[in-house]
Amino acid sequence: MTYPVTEAIEIQRDGAWMTLWFNQPSRRNPLTDEASAELKAVFKVLRGDRSVRGVTLRGRGGIFCSGGDLKSFKKGLQATANHGDVMAMSRGAADLFGGFNSLPQITISIVEGAAVAGGFGLVCCSDYVICESAAKFSMSETMIGLSPAQIAPFVIQRLGYATARRLMLTGARFTGAEAKDLGLVDFVAATDTELMAYEQSIRAQVMRCAPGAVADTKALLIALPDLSRDVAIEAAAENFAGRMLSDEAIEGVTSFFEKRKPYWAET
């Protein structure tokens, strides 16, 4: 697979794992138009690249992501941006969050420094979230007269409706330890060594799982909340039948009885 040339995002490949680094630390790694476009372009390629088993999102300079580019927002306001332009910009943000949320690979966000607004939204789209104990989280939109519109579905997905509603309405700010209590974060690390150890343990788990099975399971989990019970039963049956008849299932069952690892399991 050929990945796009990027600048605001640094692509780092380590075997079957890819780390995407926000790479504008002097600006606190904002979600600029450039960064968003690059991420969407990378996500597009990732969707068809099963050689990548997992994706980590992280920020250079000890900060995850400071959210939307307020300088560009200000410039748009000064230029008297029209309603249609803002709608189009918001739809573009939806593509970004939806693209990360629905990647067929396992995704991890490692949060150092801060994850704010849109950065917080990307965290909520992740399968796993690891943070340093000093990390800061914030949904600051309502404090500057905006709404957390396009991240809202993913915040609800991660935290549940009642907690998400309370936090979004009040522009909540909280620490890594509090994020763990809220269910936003899976692991809180006291040191950088511990941070990396958590990620490595997740990577090891992922490598034991068949990539196609992971992708199909993730797709089903994303679809189920919007389906009626009858439709959900059929969707699950279709999903399971496809898996049962797949080459991966044949290999997985065969390897079990032959007491060996399946081909996708790395040592």
GUTORDREN-693565 format. One record per residue: residue number from 1; residue in three letters; x, y, z of N, C-alpha, C, O in turn. Coordinates in steps of 0.2 Angstrom, whole numbers. Layout:
<bazas>
BAZA,num,residu,neast,nnorth,nup,caeast,canorth,caup,ceast,cnorth,cup,oeast,onorth,oup
BAZA,NUM,ALA,X,Y,Z,X,Y,Z,X,Y,Z,X,Y,Z
...
</bazas>
This chain:
<bazas>
BAZA,num,residu,neast,nnorth,nup,caeast,canorth,caup,ceast,cnorth,cup,oeast,onorth,oup
BAZA,1,MET,4,-6,0,0,0,0,4,6,0,10,6,3
BAZA,2,THR,2,11,-4,6,18,-4,2,23,0,-4,24,-1
BAZA,3,TYR,6,25,5,3,30,10,5,37,7,10,38,4
BAZA,4,PRO,1,42,9,2,49,6,8,52,10,10,50,16
BAZA,5,VAL,11,57,7,17,61,10,13,66,15,9,69,13
BAZA,6,THR,15,66,21,12,70,26,17,75,29,23,73,30
BAZA,7,GLU,15,80,32,19,85,36,17,86,43,20,85,48
BAZA,8,ALA,10,88,43,7,89,50,6,83,54,6,83,60
BAZA,9,ILE,6,77,50,6,70,53,12,66,51,14,66,46
BAZA,10,GLU,15,63,56,21,59,55,19,52,55,16,50,60
BAZA,11,ILE,20,48,50,19,41,50,25,37,52,30,38,49
BAZA,12,GLN,24,33,57,29,28,59,27,21,59,22,19,62
BAZA,13,ARG,30,17,55,28,10,54,33,5,58,39,6,58
BAZA,14,ASP,31,1,62,34,-4,66,31,-11,64,27,-13,68
BAZA,15,GLY,34,-14,59,31,-21,57,23,-20,56,22,-16,51
BAZA,16,ALA,19,-23,59,12,-23,58,8,-18,62,2,-17,62
BAZA,17,TRP,12,-13,65,9,-8,69,11,-1,66,17,0,64
BAZA,18,MET,6,4,66,7,10,63,6,15,69,1,15,72
BAZA,19,THR,11,20,70,9,26,74,9,32,70,13,34,66
BAZA,20,LEU,3,36,71,2,42,68,3,47,73,0,48,78
BAZA,21,TRP,8,52,72,10,57,77,7,64,75,9,66,69
BAZA,22,PHE,4,67,79,2,74,77,9,78,78,13,77,83
BAZA,23,ASN,11,81,73,18,84,72,18,91,71,22,94,67
BAZA,24,GLN,14,95,75,15,102,75,15,104,83,11,108,85
BAZA,25,PRO,20,102,86,21,103,94,21,111,95,19,113,101
BAZA,26,SER,24,115,91,25,122,93,18,125,93,18,131,96
BAZA,27,ARG,13,122,90,7,125,90,2,121,94,-4,122,94
BAZA,28,ARG,5,116,98,1,112,103,-3,107,99,-9,105,101
BAZA,29,ASN,-1,105,93,-4,100,89,-11,101,88,-15,97,90
BAZA,30,PRO,-13,106,85,-20,107,83,-23,103,77,-19,101,73
BAZA,31,LEU,-29,102,77,-32,99,71,-33,104,66,-39,107,64
BAZA,32,THR,-28,106,63,-28,111,57,-31,108,51,-32,101,51
BAZA,33,ASP,-33,112,46,-35,109,40,-30,104,37,-32,99,34
BAZA,34,GLU,-24,105,37,-19,101,34,-18,94,38,-18,89,35
BAZA,35,ALA,-18,95,45,-18,89,49,-24,84,48,-24,78,47
BAZA,36,SER,-30,87,48,-36,84,46,-36,80,40,-38,74,39
BAZA,37,ALA,-34,84,34,-34,81,28,-29,75,27,-30,70,24
BAZA,38,GLU,-23,76,30,-18,71,30,-21,65,34,-20,59,32
BAZA,39,LEU,-24,66,40,-27,60,43,-32,56,39,-32,50,39
BAZA,40,LYS,-36,60,36,-42,57,32,-39,53,26,-41,47,25
BAZA,41,ALA,-33,56,23,-30,52,18,-27,46,20,-27,40,17
BAZA,42,VAL,-24,46,26,-21,40,29,-26,35,31,-25,29,29
BAZA,43,PHE,-31,37,34,-37,32,36,-40,29,29,-41,23,30
BAZA,44,LYS,-40,32,24,-43,29,18,-39,23,16,-41,18,13
BAZA,45,VAL,-32,24,16,-27,19,14,-28,13,19,-28,7,17
BAZA,46,LEU,-28,15,25,-28,10,31,-34,5,30,-33,-1,32
BAZA,47,ARG,-39,8,28,-45,4,27,-44,-3,23,-47,-8,24
BAZA,48,GLY,-40,-2,18,-39,-8,14,-32,-11,15,-30,-16,11
BAZA,49,ASP,-29,-9,20,-22,-12,21,-22,-17,28,-21,-15,33
BAZA,50,ARG,-23,-23,26,-23,-28,32,-17,-30,34,-16,-34,39
BAZA,51,SER,-11,-28,31,-5,-29,34,-3,-25,40,1,-26,44
BAZA,52,VAL,-7,-19,41,-7,-16,47,-12,-18,52,-18,-18,51
BAZA,53,ARG,-10,-21,58,-15,-24,63,-17,-19,68,-22,-20,71
BAZA,54,GLY,-13,-14,69,-15,-9,74,-13,-2,73,-8,-1,69
BAZA,55,VAL,-16,3,75,-14,10,74,-14,14,81,-19,14,85
BAZA,56,THR,-9,17,82,-8,21,88,-8,29,86,-5,31,81
BAZA,57,LEU,-12,33,90,-12,40,88,-9,43,94,-11,42,100
BAZA,58,ARG,-4,48,93,0,51,98,2,58,96,2,59,90
BAZA,59,GLY,5,62,101,7,69,99,14,70,100,16,68,106
BAZA,60,ARG,18,73,96,25,75,97,25,81,102,20,84,103
BAZA,61,GLY,30,81,106,31,87,110,28,86,117,27,91,121
BAZA,62,GLY,25,80,118,22,79,125,15,82,125,13,83,131
BAZA,63,ILE,12,83,120,5,85,120,1,81,114,3,80,109
BAZA,64,PHE,-5,78,116,-9,74,111,-12,79,106,-9,79,100
BAZA,65,CYS,-17,83,107,-20,87,102,-24,92,106,-28,90,110
BAZA,66,SER,-23,98,103,-27,104,107,-34,105,103,-37,110,105
BAZA,67,GLY,-36,101,99,-42,102,95,-42,107,89,-37,108,87
BAZA,68,GLY,-48,109,88,-49,113,82,-44,119,82,-42,122,87
BAZA,69,ASP,-42,122,76,-37,127,75,-41,134,76,-44,136,71
BAZA,70,LEU,-41,137,82,-44,143,83,-42,149,79,-46,153,78
BAZA,71,LYS,-36,149,77,-34,154,72,-37,154,66,-39,159,63
BAZA,72,SER,-39,148,63,-42,147,57,-50,149,58,-53,152,54
BAZA,73,PHE,-52,147,64,-59,149,66,-60,157,66,-65,160,63
BAZA,74,LYS,-55,160,69,-55,167,70,-55,171,63,-58,175,61
BAZA,75,LYS,-50,168,59,-50,171,52,-56,170,48,-58,175,44
BAZA,76,GLY,-60,164,49,-66,163,46,-71,168,48,-75,171,44
BAZA,77,LEU,-71,169,54,-76,174,57,-75,181,55,-80,185,53
BAZA,78,GLN,-69,183,54,-67,190,52,-69,190,45,-70,196,42
BAZA,79,ALA,-69,185,41,-70,185,34,-78,184,33,-80,184,27
BAZA,80,THR,-82,184,38,-89,184,38,-91,177,34,-94,177,29
BAZA,81,ALA,-88,172,37,-90,165,34,-97,164,34,-101,166,39
BAZA,82,ASN,-100,161,29,-107,160,28,-109,153,31,-105,149,32
BAZA,83,HIS,-115,152,32,-118,146,35,-116,140,31,-114,135,34
BAZA,84,GLY,-116,140,25,-115,134,21,-108,132,21,-106,126,21
BAZA,85,ASP,-103,137,22,-96,136,22,-95,132,29,-91,127,29
BAZA,86,VAL,-98,135,34,-97,132,41,-100,125,41,-97,120,44
BAZA,87,MET,-106,124,38,-109,117,38,-104,112,34,-103,106,36
BAZA,88,ALA,-101,114,29,-96,110,25,-90,108,29,-88,103,29
BAZA,89,MET,-87,113,33,-82,112,38,-84,107,43,-80,102,44
BAZA,90,SER,-90,107,45,-92,103,51,-93,96,48,-91,91,51
BAZA,91,ARG,-95,95,42,-96,88,39,-89,85,38,-88,79,38
BAZA,92,GLY,-84,89,36,-77,87,35,-75,84,42,-71,79,42
BAZA,93,ALA,-76,87,47,-74,85,54,-78,78,55,-75,74,58
BAZA,94,ALA,-84,77,53,-88,71,54,-84,65,50,-84,60,53
BAZA,95,ASP,-82,67,45,-78,62,41,-72,60,44,-70,54,44
BAZA,96,LEU,-68,65,48,-62,63,51,-64,58,57,-60,53,58
BAZA,97,PHE,-68,60,61,-70,56,67,-73,49,65,-71,44,68
BAZA,98,GLY,-77,50,61,-80,43,58,-75,39,55,-75,33,56
BAZA,99,GLY,-70,42,52,-65,38,48,-61,34,53,-59,28,52
BAZA,100,PHE,-59,38,59,-55,35,64,-59,29,68,-56,24,69
BAZA,101,ASN,-65,31,69,-69,27,73,-70,20,70,-71,15,73
BAZA,102,SER,-71,20,63,-73,14,60,-67,10,56,-68,6,52
BAZA,103,LEU,-61,12,58,-55,9,55,-55,1,57,-57,-1,62
BAZA,104,PRO,-54,-3,52,-54,-10,54,-49,-13,58,-49,-18,61
BAZA,105,GLN,-43,-9,60,-38,-11,64,-40,-9,71,-45,-5,73
BAZA,106,ILE,-37,-12,76,-37,-10,83,-34,-3,84,-28,-2,81
BAZA,107,THR,-37,2,87,-34,9,88,-33,10,95,-36,8,100
BAZA,108,ILE,-27,14,96,-25,16,103,-24,23,103,-20,26,98
BAZA,109,SER,-26,27,108,-24,34,109,-19,34,115,-21,32,120
BAZA,110,ILE,-13,37,114,-9,38,120,-9,46,121,-7,50,117
BAZA,111,VAL,-12,47,127,-13,55,128,-7,57,133,-7,55,139
BAZA,112,GLU,-3,62,131,1,65,135,0,73,135,-3,75,130
BAZA,113,GLY,1,76,140,-1,83,140,-8,84,140,-11,84,145
BAZA,114,ALA,-11,86,134,-18,87,134,-22,85,128,-19,84,123
BAZA,115,ALA,-28,83,129,-33,81,124,-39,85,124,-43,85,129
BAZA,116,VAL,-40,90,120,-45,95,120,-49,95,114,-47,94,109
BAZA,117,ALA,-56,96,116,-61,97,110,-60,91,105,-62,86,107
BAZA,118,GLY,-58,93,99,-58,88,94,-53,83,95,-54,77,93
BAZA,119,GLY,-48,84,99,-43,79,101,-46,75,106,-45,69,106
BAZA,120,PHE,-51,77,110,-55,73,115,-59,69,111,-60,63,113
BAZA,121,GLY,-62,71,105,-66,67,101,-63,61,98,-65,56,98
BAZA,122,LEU,-56,62,96,-53,57,93,-51,51,98,-51,45,97
BAZA,123,VAL,-50,54,105,-49,49,110,-55,44,111,-54,38,112
BAZA,124,CYS,-61,47,110,-67,44,111,-68,39,105,-73,34,106
BAZA,125,CYS,-65,40,100,-66,35,94,-61,29,95,-62,25,90
BAZA,126,SER,-57,29,100,-52,24,100,-54,18,103,-59,18,107
BAZA,127,ASP,-51,12,102,-53,6,105,-50,5,112,-53,3,117
BAZA,128,TYR,-44,8,113,-40,8,119,-38,16,120,-36,19,115
BAZA,129,VAL,-38,18,126,-35,24,128,-30,23,134,-32,21,139
BAZA,130,ILE,-24,26,133,-19,26,138,-17,33,139,-16,37,135
BAZA,131,CYS,-16,35,146,-14,42,147,-9,42,152,-8,38,157
BAZA,132,GLU,-5,47,153,0,49,158,-5,52,164,-10,55,163
BAZA,133,SER,-2,51,170,-6,53,176,-7,61,176,-12,63,178
BAZA,134,ALA,-3,64,173,-3,71,172,-7,74,166,-8,80,166
BAZA,135,ALA,-10,70,162,-14,72,156,-20,76,158,-23,75,164
BAZA,136,LYS,-22,80,154,-28,85,155,-32,84,149,-30,83,144
BAZA,137,PHE,-39,83,151,-44,82,146,-49,88,147,-51,90,152
BAZA,138,SER,-52,90,141,-56,95,141,-61,95,135,-58,94,129
BAZA,139,MET,-67,97,136,-72,98,131,-74,106,132,-78,107,135
BAZA,140,SER,-70,110,128,-70,117,130,-75,121,125,-75,127,126
BAZA,141,GLU,-78,118,121,-82,121,116,-87,126,119,-87,132,117
BAZA,142,THR,-91,124,124,-96,128,126,-93,134,130,-97,140,130
BAZA,143,MET,-87,134,132,-84,140,136,-82,145,131,-81,151,133
BAZA,144,ILE,-82,144,124,-80,149,119,-86,150,114,-85,152,109
BAZA,145,GLY,-92,148,116,-98,149,113,-99,144,107,-103,146,103
BAZA,146,LEU,-96,138,107,-97,133,102,-100,127,105,-102,127,111
BAZA,147,SER,-102,122,100,-105,116,103,-100,110,101,-97,111,95
BAZA,148,PRO,-100,105,105,-95,99,103,-99,95,98,-100,89,99
BAZA,149,ALA,-101,98,92,-107,95,88,-105,88,85,-108,83,86
BAZA,150,GLN,-99,88,81,-97,82,78,-94,76,82,-94,70,80
BAZA,151,ILE,-91,78,88,-88,73,92,-94,70,97,-92,65,100
BAZA,152,ALA,-99,73,97,-105,71,102,-106,64,102,-107,60,107
BAZA,153,PRO,-108,61,96,-109,54,95,-104,49,98,-105,44,101
BAZA,154,PHE,-98,51,97,-92,47,99,-91,48,107,-89,43,110
BAZA,155,VAL,-92,54,110,-92,55,117,-97,51,120,-96,47,125
BAZA,156,ILE,-103,51,118,-108,47,120,-107,39,120,-108,35,124
BAZA,157,GLN,-104,37,114,-102,30,113,-97,28,118,-97,22,121
BAZA,158,ARG,-92,32,120,-87,30,125,-89,31,132,-87,27,136
BAZA,159,LEU,-93,36,134,-95,38,141,-102,36,143,-103,36,149
BAZA,160,GLY,-106,35,138,-113,34,140,-117,41,140,-113,46,140
BAZA,161,TYR,-123,41,139,-127,47,137,-127,52,143,-125,58,142
BAZA,162,ALA,-128,49,149,-129,54,155,-122,58,157,-122,64,158
BAZA,163,THR,-117,54,157,-110,57,158,-108,61,153,-105,67,154
BAZA,164,ALA,-109,59,146,-107,63,141,-111,70,141,-108,75,140
BAZA,165,ARG,-117,69,142,-121,76,142,-119,80,148,-118,86,146
BAZA,166,ARG,-118,78,154,-115,82,159,-109,85,157,-108,91,158
BAZA,167,LEU,-104,81,155,-97,84,153,-97,89,147,-94,94,148
BAZA,168,MET,-101,88,142,-101,92,136,-105,99,138,-103,104,136
BAZA,169,LEU,-110,99,142,-114,105,143,-110,109,148,-111,115,148
BAZA,170,THR,-105,107,152,-102,111,157,-95,112,155,-91,115,159
BAZA,171,GLY,-93,111,149,-86,112,147,-81,109,152,-76,112,153
BAZA,172,ALA,-82,102,153,-78,99,159,-71,99,158,-69,98,152
BAZA,173,ARG,-67,99,163,-60,98,163,-58,93,168,-61,94,174
BAZA,174,PHE,-54,88,167,-52,83,172,-45,80,170,-43,81,165
BAZA,175,THR,-43,77,175,-36,74,175,-36,67,172,-41,64,171
BAZA,176,GLY,-30,64,171,-30,57,169,-33,52,174,-37,48,172
BAZA,177,ALA,-32,53,181,-35,49,186,-43,49,185,-46,44,186
BAZA,178,GLU,-45,55,185,-52,56,184,-55,53,178,-61,51,178
BAZA,179,ALA,-51,54,172,-53,51,166,-54,43,167,-59,40,164
BAZA,180,LYS,-50,40,171,-50,33,172,-57,31,175,-60,26,174
BAZA,181,ASP,-58,35,180,-65,34,184,-71,35,180,-76,32,181
BAZA,182,LEU,-70,40,175,-76,41,171,-77,36,165,-82,35,162
BAZA,183,GLY,-72,31,164,-72,26,159,-69,29,152,-69,25,148
BAZA,184,LEU,-66,35,152,-63,37,146,-57,33,145,-55,32,139
BAZA,185,VAL,-53,32,150,-46,30,149,-46,23,152,-49,21,157
BAZA,186,ASP,-42,18,149,-42,11,151,-36,10,156,-36,6,160
BAZA,187,PHE,-30,14,154,-24,13,158,-21,20,160,-21,24,155
BAZA,188,VAL,-19,21,166,-16,27,168,-9,26,170,-8,21,174
BAZA,189,ALA,-4,29,167,3,27,168,7,32,172,6,38,171
BAZA,190,ALA,11,30,177,14,35,181,21,37,178,23,43,179
BAZA,191,THR,23,33,173,30,35,170,29,33,162,24,30,160
BAZA,192,ASP,34,36,159,34,34,151,35,27,150,33,24,145
BAZA,193,THR,39,24,154,41,17,154,34,13,154,33,8,151
BAZA,194,GLU,30,15,159,24,11,161,19,13,155,15,8,153
BAZA,195,LEU,19,19,152,15,20,146,16,16,141,12,13,138
BAZA,196,MET,23,15,139,24,11,133,23,3,135,22,-1,130
BAZA,197,ALA,24,1,141,22,-6,143,15,-7,142,14,-13,140
BAZA,198,TYR,11,-3,144,4,-4,142,2,-5,135,-1,-9,133
BAZA,199,GLU,5,0,131,4,-1,124,7,-8,121,3,-11,117
BAZA,200,GLN,13,-10,123,15,-16,121,11,-22,123,11,-27,119
BAZA,201,SER,8,-22,129,4,-27,131,-3,-28,126,-5,-33,125
BAZA,202,ILE,-5,-22,124,-11,-22,120,-9,-24,113,-12,-28,110
BAZA,203,ARG,-3,-22,110,0,-25,104,0,-32,104,-2,-36,99
BAZA,204,ALA,3,-35,110,4,-42,110,-3,-46,110,-4,-51,107
BAZA,205,GLN,-8,-43,113,-15,-46,113,-18,-46,106,-20,-51,103
BAZA,206,VAL,-17,-40,102,-19,-39,95,-16,-44,91,-20,-47,86
BAZA,207,MET,-10,-46,91,-6,-50,87,-9,-57,87,-7,-61,83
BAZA,208,ARG,-12,-59,93,-15,-66,94,-22,-67,90,-24,-72,89
BAZA,209,CYS,-25,-61,88,-31,-61,85,-31,-61,77,-27,-57,75
BAZA,210,ALA,-35,-64,74,-36,-64,67,-38,-57,64,-43,-55,66
BAZA,211,PRO,-34,-54,60,-36,-47,58,-43,-46,55,-46,-41,56
BAZA,212,GLY,-45,-51,51,-52,-51,48,-57,-52,53,-62,-48,52
BAZA,213,ALA,-56,-56,58,-61,-57,63,-61,-50,67,-67,-49,69
BAZA,214,VAL,-56,-47,68,-56,-41,72,-60,-36,68,-64,-32,71
BAZA,215,ALA,-59,-35,62,-62,-30,57,-69,-31,57,-73,-27,58
BAZA,216,ASP,-72,-38,56,-79,-39,56,-82,-38,63,-88,-36,63
BAZA,217,THR,-79,-40,68,-82,-39,75,-83,-32,76,-88,-30,79
BAZA,218,LYS,-78,-28,74,-78,-21,76,-84,-17,72,-87,-13,74
BAZA,219,ALA,-84,-19,65,-90,-17,61,-96,-19,64,-101,-14,64
BAZA,220,LEU,-97,-25,66,-104,-27,69,-105,-23,76,-111,-20,77
BAZA,221,LEU,-100,-22,80,-101,-18,86,-103,-11,85,-107,-8,88
BAZA,222,ILE,-100,-8,80,-102,-1,78,-109,0,75,-113,4,77
BAZA,223,ALA,-111,-6,72,-118,-5,68,-124,-7,73,-129,-4,73
BAZA,224,LEU,-122,-11,78,-128,-14,82,-132,-9,86,-138,-10,86
BAZA,225,PRO,-129,-4,89,-133,1,93,-139,4,89,-144,6,92
BAZA,226,ASP,-138,5,82,-143,8,78,-148,3,75,-152,5,71
BAZA,227,LEU,-148,-3,77,-152,-8,73,-158,-10,78,-156,-11,84
BAZA,228,SER,-163,-12,75,-169,-15,79,-166,-22,81,-162,-25,78
BAZA,229,ARG,-170,-25,86,-168,-32,88,-168,-37,83,-164,-41,82
BAZA,230,ASP,-173,-37,79,-174,-41,73,-169,-41,68,-166,-45,66
BAZA,231,VAL,-167,-34,66,-162,-33,61,-155,-35,64,-151,-37,61
BAZA,232,ALA,-154,-33,71,-148,-35,74,-147,-42,74,-141,-45,73
BAZA,233,ILE,-152,-47,75,-151,-54,75,-149,-56,68,-144,-60,67
BAZA,234,GLU,-152,-53,62,-150,-55,56,-143,-53,54,-139,-56,51
BAZA,235,ALA,-141,-47,56,-134,-44,55,-129,-48,59,-124,-50,56
BAZA,236,ALA,-130,-50,65,-126,-54,68,-125,-61,65,-120,-64,65
BAZA,237,ALA,-131,-64,63,-130,-70,59,-126,-70,53,-122,-75,52
BAZA,238,GLU,-127,-65,49,-123,-64,43,-116,-63,44,-112,-66,41
BAZA,239,ASN,-115,-59,50,-108,-58,52,-104,-65,54,-99,-66,52
BAZA,240,PHE,-108,-69,58,-105,-75,60,-104,-80,55,-99,-84,54
BAZA,241,ALA,-109,-80,50,-109,-85,44,-103,-83,40,-99,-88,38
BAZA,242,GLY,-102,-77,39,-96,-75,35,-89,-77,38,-84,-79,35
BAZA,243,ARG,-89,-76,45,-83,-78,49,-82,-86,49,-77,-88,48
BAZA,244,MET,-88,-89,50,-87,-97,50,-84,-100,44,-81,-105,44
BAZA,245,LEU,-86,-97,38,-84,-99,32,-78,-96,29,-76,-98,23
BAZA,246,SER,-75,-92,33,-69,-89,31,-62,-93,31,-62,-98,35
BAZA,247,ASP,-57,-91,28,-51,-95,28,-48,-94,35,-45,-99,38
BAZA,248,GLU,-49,-88,38,-46,-87,45,-49,-92,50,-46,-95,54
BAZA,249,ALA,-56,-94,49,-59,-98,54,-56,-105,53,-55,-109,57
BAZA,250,ILE,-56,-107,46,-53,-114,45,-46,-115,48,-44,-120,51
BAZA,251,GLU,-42,-109,47,-35,-110,50,-35,-110,57,-32,-113,61
BAZA,252,GLY,-40,-105,60,-40,-105,68,-42,-112,71,-39,-114,76
BAZA,253,VAL,-47,-115,68,-50,-121,71,-44,-127,70,-43,-131,74
BAZA,254,THR,-42,-127,64,-37,-132,62,-30,-131,67,-28,-136,70
BAZA,255,SER,-28,-125,68,-22,-124,72,-24,-126,79,-19,-128,83
BAZA,256,PHE,-30,-125,82,-32,-127,88,-31,-134,89,-28,-136,94
BAZA,257,PHE,-33,-138,85,-33,-145,86,-26,-148,84,-24,-153,87
BAZA,258,GLU,-22,-144,80,-15,-147,79,-10,-144,84,-4,-145,84
BAZA,259,LYS,-13,-140,89,-9,-138,95,-3,-133,92,2,-134,94
BAZA,260,ARG,-5,-129,88,0,-124,85,-3,-117,85,-9,-116,85
BAZA,261,LYS,1,-112,84,-2,-105,83,-4,-104,76,-1,-107,71
BAZA,262,PRO,-10,-101,75,-12,-99,68,-7,-94,65,-3,-91,68
BAZA,263,TYR,-7,-94,58,-2,-90,54,-2,-83,56,4,-80,56
BAZA,264,TRP,-7,-80,59,-7,-73,60,-4,-71,67,-3,-65,69
BAZA,265,ALA,-3,-76,71,-1,-75,78,7,-74,78,10,-79,76
BAZA,266,GLU,9,-69,80,17,-67,80,19,-70,87,16,-70,92
BAZA,267,THR,26,-72,86,29,-75,92,31,-69,97,34,-70,102
</bazas>
